[in-house]
Amino acid sequence: MNPRLVEIALRKQRLQLRAEAQRDDMVHRLRGIDATLDRLDAAREHLAWARRRRRCCRSAC
């Protein structure tokens, strides 16, 4: 087999392994803030609901 192709295949494999390790690390780090992000999303949805309701009440008056 061509030594250049072997080198490219090994480089590709190393990059894939490094990408997998980085994904695992990211998942581990984000696991801690997942609940916080869920709470922020819920708060944002409640604020949007309150704004829509306020506009609705103003137009009804």
ABEGO torsion letter per residue (X at the ends): XBAAAAAAAAAAAAAAAAAAAAAAAAAAAAAAAAAAAAAAAAAAAAAAAAAAAAAAAAAAX
